[in-house]
Amino acid sequence: MTTKLAQAALLAALCYIGFQFFKFDIPVGTEKTAIHFGNTFCVLGALLLGGVWGGLAGAVGMTIADLTSDYVTYAPKTFLLKLCIGLIVGLVAHKIAKISEEHKKEYLMKWTILASAAGMVFNIIADPIVGYFYKRYLLGMQADLAETLAKITAIATVVNALTSVAFATILYLALRPVMIKSNLFLRVDKKNA
């Protein structure tokens, strides 16, 4: 449990760093969206730790990044969406494909890509839609601006998704054998897949 908690904390910190220091802001009127690498570590967390722990790591790390930046009003939406990304990636990776068990490299690569893509497809759909309703009805933004921001956010979300799937897959496949060799690889059980 201590190892899993430490790994989740490390991944939360990487989510924070991936958003806070490796982002490119895109201004839209008085608001903005960003292309960033935070989602990569949210997906990686779910691949390594399962959906619950990986999703929580992503949600906590990215929410703290929002709270300590110009994106503070996005924090509740971020927590919900990143948790869902982790849960979806974990479901596909661990409940369906069982990637923490022994498999051939080809199998691991295929299911790592599919699991990562499943979480990111959810984000491509949910982020602009939830963002529109969040900004329009909770933050009271004008409909035209909320719609424009949702469209631009959708484009940024696709870029974020593509890079996250690629980098999370590369990192997982590189880290997995090293973590197994050093006894840091945790088998994900059914409770926290």
Backbone bond lengths (Angstrom), bond angles and torsions (degrees), N, CA, C in turn:
res aa  C-N    CA-C-N  psi(-1)  N-CA   C-N-CA  omega(-1)  CA-C   N-CA-C  phi
1 M - - - 1.442 - - 1.534 111.43 -
2 T 1.319 116.72 -39.01 1.461 120.51 179.68 1.525 110.91 -64.17
3 T 1.334 116.08 -41.62 1.468 120.02 179.06 1.521 110.44 -63.48
4 K 1.324 116.98 -44.01 1.471 120.56 179.94 1.521 110.82 -63.55
5 L 1.306 117.43 -42.18 1.459 121.24 178.65 1.530 110.93 -63.67
6 A 1.323 116.58 -42.37 1.468 120.81 178.33 1.526 111.09 -64.34
7 Q 1.330 117.10 -41.75 1.457 120.17 178.57 1.527 111.11 -66.66
8 A 1.335 117.00 -39.66 1.467 120.39 177.75 1.530 110.49 -63.42
9 A 1.325 116.60 -40.86 1.465 120.26 178.08 1.529 111.21 -64.36
10 L 1.322 116.53 -41.13 1.465 120.76 177.53 1.530 110.50 -62.14
11 L 1.330 116.42 -43.81 1.465 119.88 179.75 1.527 111.54 -68.02
12 A 1.325 117.58 -35.35 1.464 120.28 174.89 1.528 109.96 -62.25
13 A 1.331 116.03 -42.75 1.468 120.02 177.38 1.525 111.19 -63.05
14 L 1.331 117.05 -39.60 1.467 120.28 178.30 1.530 111.26 -67.01
15 C 1.333 117.23 -36.19 1.471 120.59 174.94 1.529 109.66 -61.08
16 Y 1.316 115.66 -45.10 1.459 121.21 178.53 1.531 110.26 -58.96
17 I 1.317 116.47 -50.87 1.465 121.46 -178.99 1.533 110.68 -63.25
18 G 1.341 116.53 -42.56 1.463 120.59 -179.54 1.510 112.98 -60.49
19 F 1.330 116.49 -32.41 1.460 119.57 177.04 1.522 111.77 -87.91
20 Q 1.293 117.00 -48.04 1.459 121.02 -171.77 1.534 113.04 -68.81
21 F 1.317 117.59 -37.56 1.462 120.49 -172.71 1.528 114.69 -112.40
22 F 1.316 117.38 -12.80 1.465 120.66 179.66 1.514 109.45 -124.49
23 K 1.335 115.61 59.05 1.453 121.24 179.22 1.521 110.10 -132.15
24 F 1.318 112.95 154.64 1.455 121.64 176.89 1.521 106.34 -124.54
25 D 1.330 116.18 109.41 1.461 120.49 -178.28 1.524 110.72 -72.62
26 I 1.335 115.02 142.70 1.459 122.54 175.62 1.524 106.86 -121.34
27 P 1.340 117.53 104.17 1.468 119.67 -178.71 1.527 111.97 -71.65
28 V 1.340 115.89 138.58 1.463 122.85 175.97 1.530 106.45 -136.05
29 G 1.315 116.29 98.06 1.462 119.69 -176.41 1.511 109.80 61.77
30 T 1.328 115.68 -126.64 1.461 120.49 179.03 1.525 112.05 -88.11
31 E 1.311 117.21 -4.81 1.466 123.15 -178.50 1.525 109.59 -109.15
32 K 1.333 115.50 -177.99 1.458 119.65 174.71 1.518 109.89 -159.10
33 T 1.320 115.02 163.24 1.452 123.38 172.50 1.526 105.98 -129.77
34 A 1.322 117.32 178.67 1.469 118.24 -175.54 1.522 111.54 -147.95
35 I 1.309 113.92 149.11 1.460 121.63 165.59 1.523 104.49 -100.00
36 H 1.348 116.54 128.57 1.463 119.99 -171.79 1.524 110.88 -152.03
37 F 1.326 115.87 175.08 1.463 121.71 -179.51 1.531 113.11 -111.56
38 G 1.312 118.06 10.72 1.457 121.28 179.36 1.519 113.15 -62.42
39 N 1.336 116.81 -40.48 1.467 119.95 -178.93 1.528 112.40 -62.87
40 T 1.312 116.92 -28.48 1.467 120.21 178.51 1.519 110.61 -56.60
41 F 1.316 116.76 -43.89 1.464 120.48 -177.34 1.526 112.35 -79.59
42 C 1.312 116.80 -24.67 1.469 120.56 172.25 1.532 109.06 -64.79
43 V 1.323 116.67 -46.68 1.466 121.73 178.27 1.533 109.84 -65.99
44 L 1.312 117.52 -44.75 1.461 121.30 179.23 1.534 110.29 -59.51
45 G 1.313 117.02 -40.54 1.462 120.88 178.05 1.516 111.79 -59.51
46 A 1.319 117.32 -42.98 1.467 120.55 179.14 1.524 111.45 -68.63
47 L 1.329 116.98 -34.42 1.464 120.14 177.56 1.526 110.90 -67.92
48 L 1.316 116.73 -39.83 1.465 120.61 -177.21 1.530 113.58 -82.98
49 L 1.327 117.29 -39.21 1.462 121.05 -169.93 1.521 114.48 -111.84
50 G 1.310 117.54 -10.02 1.450 120.94 -174.17 1.511 110.45 99.19
51 G 1.327 115.20 168.20 1.454 120.35 -174.12 1.512 115.30 -64.80
52 V 1.314 117.19 -41.56 1.464 119.94 -176.53 1.529 110.81 -66.83
53 W 1.328 116.76 -55.97 1.469 120.26 -178.30 1.525 111.56 -68.43
54 G 1.327 117.50 -41.61 1.462 120.63 178.82 1.519 111.62 -65.90
55 G 1.337 115.90 -41.84 1.456 119.97 177.99 1.516 112.15 -64.06
56 L 1.327 115.97 -42.16 1.475 119.47 177.47 1.525 111.42 -65.18
57 A 1.325 116.65 -40.28 1.473 119.71 177.83 1.524 110.20 -60.70
58 G 1.328 116.64 -46.45 1.463 120.55 178.40 1.510 112.19 -63.89
59 A 1.329 116.29 -44.39 1.461 120.82 -178.36 1.529 111.46 -63.64
60 V 1.331 116.88 -45.00 1.466 120.59 -179.12 1.531 110.86 -68.31
61 G 1.326 116.99 -48.27 1.465 120.30 -177.98 1.517 113.10 -62.11
62 M 1.327 116.43 -45.26 1.461 119.91 -178.06 1.537 111.53 -73.69
63 T 1.324 117.25 -33.01 1.462 119.85 177.55 1.525 110.64 -67.50
64 I 1.315 116.73 -41.60 1.469 119.58 176.34 1.528 110.07 -62.53
65 A 1.331 116.60 -38.19 1.471 119.77 176.81 1.527 110.49 -61.39
66 D 1.320 117.08 -42.56 1.467 119.69 177.02 1.526 111.47 -63.26
67 L 1.324 115.43 -44.54 1.464 119.69 -176.50 1.523 113.62 -66.49
68 T 1.315 117.04 -20.91 1.467 120.94 -178.95 1.528 111.86 -108.56
69 S 1.331 116.14 22.92 1.466 120.32 -179.85 1.526 109.48 -143.00
70 D 1.300 115.95 -170.55 1.465 121.93 177.92 1.532 112.48 -72.01
71 Y 1.321 117.65 -2.97 1.468 122.09 -177.08 1.531 111.95 -98.24
72 V 1.321 117.85 21.92 1.465 122.25 -173.54 1.528 112.56 -55.58
73 T 1.314 118.75 -36.00 1.470 120.05 -178.82 1.529 112.34 -70.79
74 Y 1.327 117.68 -16.15 1.465 121.13 179.95 1.533 112.74 -85.97
75 A 1.320 118.38 -7.47 1.470 121.86 -170.89 1.537 114.36 -53.81
76 P 1.329 120.72 -47.71 1.476 118.69 -179.76 1.528 112.89 -62.14
77 K 1.323 116.22 -41.90 1.469 121.22 178.23 1.527 110.02 -64.06
78 T 1.309 116.91 -42.05 1.462 121.51 179.01 1.519 110.85 -60.31
79 F 1.330 117.52 -47.54 1.463 120.20 -178.96 1.521 110.65 -56.47
80 L 1.308 117.14 -48.23 1.464 121.80 -178.17 1.526 111.78 -63.47
81 L 1.321 117.18 -48.71 1.463 120.43 -176.02 1.533 112.39 -67.78
82 K 1.320 118.06 -40.71 1.473 119.79 -178.95 1.526 111.03 -69.90
83 L 1.323 116.81 -36.59 1.463 119.68 174.42 1.531 110.15 -61.00
84 C 1.320 116.81 -44.06 1.471 120.52 178.80 1.529 112.05 -64.23
85 I 1.324 117.31 -39.51 1.472 120.12 176.68 1.526 109.10 -57.83
86 G 1.313 116.94 -49.74 1.460 120.61 -179.84 1.515 112.51 -59.87
87 L 1.330 117.06 -43.90 1.463 120.51 -179.82 1.531 111.72 -62.87
88 I 1.323 117.12 -40.18 1.459 120.65 179.97 1.523 110.88 -68.95
89 V 1.333 116.76 -47.28 1.471 120.25 178.74 1.528 109.54 -59.68
90 G 1.324 116.87 -45.21 1.461 120.89 179.07 1.514 112.80 -61.87
91 L 1.323 117.38 -40.98 1.466 121.46 178.38 1.523 111.12 -58.94
92 V 1.323 115.92 -50.77 1.475 120.01 -178.31 1.524 110.62 -67.93
93 A 1.324 117.12 -46.22 1.470 121.04 -174.89 1.523 113.16 -68.86
94 H 1.317 116.57 -40.79 1.461 118.71 -169.89 1.524 114.73 -108.61
95 K 1.315 118.14 -36.46 1.473 119.23 178.80 1.521 110.71 -80.47
96 I 1.321 116.86 -41.14 1.460 120.48 -177.09 1.526 110.76 -87.17
97 A 1.346 116.61 -55.69 1.473 120.26 -172.67 1.526 113.93 -91.59
98 K 1.321 117.54 -19.62 1.468 122.39 -179.65 1.539 111.85 52.34
99 I 1.333 115.32 54.29 1.469 119.78 -174.64 1.521 114.27 -71.71
100 S 1.323 118.91 -12.27 1.461 117.56 178.27 1.529 111.87 -81.33
101 E 1.332 116.64 -5.73 1.459 120.43 173.77 1.528 108.98 -87.61
102 E 1.326 116.23 172.86 1.461 120.74 -179.84 1.532 110.71 -72.98
103 H 1.332 116.11 129.47 1.459 122.49 178.06 1.523 108.64 -148.62
104 K 1.322 115.30 165.25 1.461 120.30 173.65 1.524 109.30 -70.09
105 K 1.333 115.05 156.59 1.465 120.74 -177.75 1.531 111.89 -58.45
106 E 1.332 116.82 -39.39 1.461 120.98 -178.45 1.535 110.47 -62.79
107 Y 1.324 115.52 -42.51 1.463 121.04 179.22 1.534 109.48 -62.54
108 L 1.327 116.37 -47.09 1.461 120.39 179.90 1.525 111.82 -61.52
109 M 1.320 116.67 -42.44 1.459 119.72 179.89 1.524 110.33 -63.61
110 K 1.328 117.03 -47.02 1.465 121.09 -178.61 1.533 110.55 -58.76
111 W 1.338 117.36 -49.23 1.453 120.05 -175.54 1.522 112.82 -76.11
112 T 1.304 117.37 -27.01 1.462 119.61 174.94 1.527 109.31 -66.98
113 I 1.322 116.38 -43.16 1.470 120.47 177.44 1.529 110.44 -64.43
114 L 1.345 116.87 -46.67 1.467 120.20 -178.72 1.533 112.27 -62.89
115 A 1.325 116.84 -43.31 1.463 120.32 179.51 1.527 110.66 -64.85
116 S 1.327 116.16 -45.31 1.470 120.36 179.00 1.526 110.32 -62.05
117 A 1.325 116.44 -43.13 1.465 120.90 -179.99 1.529 111.34 -64.43
118 A 1.324 117.29 -37.78 1.469 120.20 179.41 1.529 110.64 -60.40
119 G 1.331 116.83 -46.00 1.457 120.11 178.25 1.514 112.53 -64.80
120 M 1.310 116.10 -38.68 1.458 119.56 -178.04 1.531 112.36 -76.19
121 V 1.322 118.22 -32.24 1.472 119.93 174.74 1.533 109.06 -63.99
122 F 1.331 115.95 -42.18 1.469 118.65 174.53 1.529 109.69 -55.39
123 N 1.320 117.68 -46.54 1.464 121.44 -177.38 1.528 111.86 -65.35
124 I 1.330 116.92 -38.53 1.473 120.60 178.72 1.528 110.17 -60.14
125 I 1.326 116.62 -38.56 1.462 120.91 -179.74 1.523 111.33 -80.60
126 A 1.325 116.48 -48.50 1.468 120.75 -171.51 1.521 114.15 -75.20
127 D 1.320 118.41 -39.07 1.467 119.96 -173.75 1.533 112.42 -58.27
128 P 1.345 119.28 -52.34 1.469 117.48 179.67 1.530 113.28 -66.26
129 I 1.333 117.73 -37.06 1.466 120.13 -178.70 1.524 111.04 -69.01
130 V 1.330 116.41 -51.74 1.463 119.90 178.26 1.525 109.52 -62.02
131 G 1.327 116.54 -40.29 1.459 120.75 178.96 1.518 112.76 -60.07
132 Y 1.333 116.23 -42.13 1.469 119.67 179.00 1.523 110.52 -60.58
133 F 1.334 116.90 -53.30 1.463 120.54 -177.39 1.528 111.80 -65.81
134 Y 1.320 116.27 -36.18 1.463 120.67 178.36 1.526 110.44 -62.92
135 K 1.335 115.66 -48.60 1.461 119.73 -178.30 1.526 111.60 -70.76
136 R 1.314 116.24 -40.37 1.469 120.57 -176.34 1.526 111.88 -69.88
137 Y 1.326 117.03 -48.84 1.460 119.13 -169.87 1.527 114.51 -101.89
138 L 1.305 118.61 -27.95 1.465 119.43 177.60 1.525 112.12 -92.63
139 L 1.331 116.53 -38.23 1.464 119.56 -179.49 1.526 112.74 -96.11
140 G 1.344 117.82 -8.26 1.458 121.71 175.90 1.515 114.75 72.34
141 M 1.308 117.61 26.57 1.461 121.30 -179.79 1.534 109.70 -72.78
142 Q 1.326 117.06 149.40 1.463 121.28 176.16 1.522 109.97 -61.83
143 A 1.314 116.92 145.57 1.470 122.64 -175.60 1.520 112.30 -58.55
144 D 1.331 117.99 -43.01 1.467 120.83 -178.42 1.523 111.66 -62.12
145 L 1.325 116.42 -45.39 1.461 120.33 -179.79 1.531 110.88 -67.51
146 A 1.334 117.29 -42.08 1.468 120.85 178.75 1.528 110.56 -61.67
147 E 1.329 116.77 -39.62 1.470 120.48 179.08 1.524 111.24 -68.52
148 T 1.315 117.56 -44.47 1.470 121.19 177.85 1.516 111.09 -61.16
149 L 1.316 115.97 -44.58 1.463 120.25 179.01 1.530 110.89 -63.66
150 A 1.324 117.58 -38.86 1.470 120.72 178.25 1.529 111.15 -63.09
151 K 1.325 117.27 -39.50 1.472 120.90 179.42 1.530 110.80 -66.57
152 I 1.313 116.95 -45.00 1.461 120.12 179.60 1.531 110.35 -68.43
153 T 1.320 116.07 -38.03 1.463 120.60 176.38 1.521 110.48 -60.57
154 A 1.326 117.12 -38.40 1.472 120.99 179.31 1.525 110.74 -60.08
155 I 1.327 117.02 -42.06 1.468 120.60 178.77 1.528 110.22 -65.41
156 A 1.317 117.06 -46.85 1.466 120.67 178.72 1.525 110.77 -62.33
157 T 1.328 117.00 -37.00 1.459 121.20 -179.52 1.523 111.26 -66.32
158 V 1.318 118.05 -36.76 1.470 121.03 176.69 1.529 110.24 -64.27
159 V 1.323 117.02 -44.34 1.471 120.68 177.69 1.528 109.80 -61.49
160 N 1.332 116.49 -46.66 1.468 120.73 178.18 1.526 111.05 -59.22
161 A 1.328 116.41 -41.02 1.467 120.78 -178.29 1.522 111.64 -64.75
162 L 1.311 116.89 -46.41 1.468 120.33 -179.10 1.528 111.54 -62.03
163 T 1.315 116.10 -44.83 1.471 118.19 179.84 1.528 110.89 -68.96
164 S 1.326 117.43 -36.15 1.466 120.33 179.80 1.514 112.27 -65.14
165 V 1.328 117.24 -43.65 1.472 120.58 178.37 1.523 109.62 -61.26
166 A 1.321 117.00 -46.68 1.469 120.53 -177.98 1.528 111.54 -64.55
167 F 1.325 117.22 -52.53 1.464 119.77 -175.28 1.525 112.81 -70.48
168 A 1.333 117.73 -38.66 1.467 119.67 178.91 1.530 110.76 -64.64
169 T 1.328 116.67 -38.60 1.467 120.37 177.80 1.519 110.72 -64.33
170 I 1.317 116.59 -47.83 1.468 121.09 179.79 1.531 110.43 -60.42
171 L 1.327 116.40 -46.79 1.468 120.13 -178.93 1.525 111.87 -64.98
172 Y 1.332 117.52 -43.44 1.460 120.12 -179.82 1.528 111.03 -62.12
173 L 1.320 116.25 -47.47 1.470 119.56 -178.02 1.530 111.82 -67.27
174 A 1.329 117.65 -27.79 1.467 120.78 176.63 1.530 111.71 -79.79
175 L 1.328 116.92 -39.32 1.466 120.90 -176.86 1.524 113.48 -77.46
176 R 1.310 117.46 -33.09 1.468 121.58 -173.70 1.533 113.22 -53.90
177 P 1.345 119.02 -53.95 1.473 117.93 -179.20 1.536 113.36 -64.97
178 V 1.311 117.00 -34.93 1.466 120.74 178.82 1.529 109.99 -67.03
179 M 1.322 116.26 -41.64 1.462 120.33 179.81 1.530 111.43 -68.95
180 I 1.319 116.98 -36.21 1.469 120.21 176.28 1.523 109.47 -63.38
181 K 1.329 115.75 -46.99 1.470 120.81 -178.32 1.530 112.07 -62.05
182 S 1.321 117.00 -34.91 1.462 120.52 -177.50 1.535 112.94 -95.70
183 N 1.316 117.10 11.69 1.472 123.25 -179.92 1.529 113.48 59.38
184 L 1.306 117.51 31.84 1.462 121.78 176.39 1.526 112.43 -106.72
185 F 1.331 116.80 -5.56 1.462 121.11 -179.75 1.525 108.71 -80.17
186 L 1.305 115.50 123.81 1.460 120.79 -177.64 1.526 109.73 -102.63
187 R 1.299 116.52 126.78 1.457 121.15 174.90 1.524 108.15 -72.18
188 V 1.306 116.49 127.47 1.457 120.95 -179.91 1.518 108.25 -83.65
189 D 1.332 116.25 125.95 1.456 120.13 178.24 1.521 110.62 -94.55
190 K 1.311 116.66 176.39 1.465 121.52 -175.47 1.514 113.59 -63.80
191 K 1.323 118.45 -27.91 1.462 120.70 -176.68 1.521 113.46 -67.89
192 N 1.331 117.41 -35.45 1.463 118.38 -176.06 1.516 113.49 -122.36
193 A 1.315 116.52 26.50 1.467 120.52 175.04 1.488 109.14 -67.00
